[in-house]
């Protein structure tokens, strides 16, 4: 189960790093700011997931505490992007938040 959760968390982080990279070319400083926030969150989640996968910490809650701020950064950046663009879809943000929470709980438990 540790491998499955780690792989999903790595993919979650990489997906948001790629999404942030697509927005780096924007001329709007507000967009670039939230892009950097999303990229940092994706990196934090991916690094915590890799640490969890290789078993660097015998207690999974250490990795979960490392992944939680990354998930929070990703969700906050996505929220800001949705509000700024005028295409805010609550269900999309709830699903993203639920996935982030489930990944953090999964890392803590397994």
N, C-alpha and C positions, 0 to 999 in steps of 0.2 A: 504494500500500500504506500510505503514511503516513496518508492520509485514513481508510482502513478501521480501522486500529489506533487512531487518535485517536478516532473515533466510538465504537468498542467501549469504549475506556477512559472516555470521557465517560459513556456509558450505565452502565458498571460503577459509577462514582462516584455518579451520580445515583440509581441503584437503592439504594445503601447510605445515601445521604442521606435518601431517602424512608423506608427501613426504620427509620432512627434517629428520624425525625420522628414515626413512629407510636408510638414508645416514650417520647417526651418527657413524656407525661402521667402516667407511673408515679409512685407514692408512694414506692417503694423507692429509697433513695439509690444502692445498688449498680447497679441497673438504669439509673438516670440517668447514672451515671458511665461505664458502658460505652456508653451511647447517645451521649454527648458524644464519646467516643473514636471510635466508628464514624462519626459525622458529620464529625469533623475529618479522618479518613482519606478519606472520600468527597470532601470538599472538596479535599484535597491531590491526590488522583488526578485529579479533574476539572480542576483548574487546570493540572496538569502536562500533561494531554492537550490542553487548549486551547492551551497554549504550544507543544506539539509540532505541533498542527494548523496554526497560523499560521506556524510555522517561526521562532519567536523566537530559537532557538539553532541555529546551523548544524550542530552536533554533537548527535545524538539522545541520546547517553548522558547529557547534562546533564538532559534531561527525564526520562530513566529514573531517574536518581538522585533526582529530585524525586518521582517516583511511587512508588518503592519503600517509603519510610516510610509513605505513605498506605495502600498495600496491606497492609503489616504491621499497621497500626492496625486496619484493617477485619477482618483475619483474627483478630487477638487479641481484639477485641471480640465477634466471633461465637463464638469458642471459649468466652469467659467466659459469654456468654449461654446457650450450650448446656449448659455444666457446671452453671450455677446453676439452670436450669429443669428439669434432669433429663432432657432430651430430646436427648442428645448423639448425633449421627449422624456418625460418622467420615467416611463417604464424602462427605457434604455439605461438610464442612470441607476435605477433600482437593481436591475440585473447585474450591471457591472459591480455595484457595491456588494451585492450578495455573493458574487463569485469571489471577490477579494476577501470577504469575511470568511467564506468557506475554506479558501486556501490557507488563510492564517490559522483557522481552527484545526484544519487537517495537519498542518505542520506541527502544531502544539500537541496534538493527540498521538500522531504516529511519528 
